[in-house]
Amino acid sequence: MPMSSHKKKLLTAIMLVFFSISLAILGIELAFLFFSPIKFHSFTDFSTKDWRDSEIFLNIDVARPSATLGYEWRSSIKGGLIETNSLGMLDRERSKIKPQGVYRIICLGDSTTANSSYVAILEKLLNKNKGREEFEAWNCAVTGYTGIQSCRALKQKWLKYDPDMVVFGFCLNDFMPTPLVLREGNNLVGYFPHREMLPGVSPFLLKNSALYRFVVTRVFFSKNKYYDEDIVKTTAFHLQEAKELCSAQGIDFLIVILGITGRFEDSDQVWKDHYLKIKKIVDECNISSLDIVPIFQNNNPESLMLLDELHFNLKGSEIVARTIYDYLRQNLEKQKE
């Protein structure tokens, strides 16, 4: 049936309005591009391009962008340096449904957890000395994650698998905002903004639209403001929220403080400051914690670290696993009383 004259006029009017709006937006975009040239890099401090081997764990075959997490592992990756199970974990295959009689532990963190052996060692220790229960320790950590990313991942991905306990390996460099992740070639690149911005902004539009950058500047940023304290407060908020989410479901929540593998007195002042900040957070938020830093200091720390002086070796992993194991066994005994 031929389109009526009225419908044709209506369609023409709609198309004209759409074209006019598009033309206006394009004109405004060009105006901001030339007369208010706020650059994308003015929002960021640094990127994952500065990280060693970032092309390995941020390769598009291994990781994918996330609107809330920045990025996450792809699932079921096999045959490379990074292998994941069907749930997107650096771990063996796990059952979504928790079997009866199983005590399930979700382990979160950055590369100091994801790329170390302490999660697997902890599981072996628990099952070697078990009573009636079987223990699972899931390695849900992701290389490069910040404290905020780990807390969000817990809420969005891992709580639904009915854990009995959450162990958060908090490294002292975890006081950072979630990166704005963009695909560049065959890799993802994370750009770390001055303050937490996800999921409130689109990294793609921020990179490619001058108008969008102008709006974001007015919404998110104030001139001459120092944002370092903001990220500490934001991280504390997410840790507190994670603890409360766990408490509401009867899940134990434990922070394990990692990050100074060498001599404390030789560490960078920033690391020392971050150490005091996470200690203050767990105290003020009443979060259960284990402090690995002094334990490493008393065990010849130079013998525990890898060449990057951040990550710890197998001996260090054994110390971390044993410390968590002792805490957990003691805690379980108290619950039985």
Buried (B, 14 or more C-beta within 10 A) or exposed (E): EEEEEEEEEEEEEEEEEEEEEEEEEEEEBEEBBEEEEBEBEEBBEEBBEEBEEBBBBBBBEBBBBBEBBBBBBBEEBEEEEBBBBEBBBBBEEBEEEBEEEBBBBBBBBBBBBBBBBBBBBBBBBBBEEEEEEBBBBBBBBBBBBBBBBBBBBBBEBBBEBBBBBBBBBBBBBBBBBBBBBBBEEEBBBBBBBBBBBBEEBBBBEBBEBBBBBBBBBEEBBEEEEEBEEBBBEBBBBBBBBBBEBBEEEEBBBBBBBBBBBBEBEEBEEEBBEBBEBBBEBBEEBEBEBBBBBEBBBEEEBEEBBEEEBBBBBEEBBBBBBBBBBEBBBEEBEEEEE
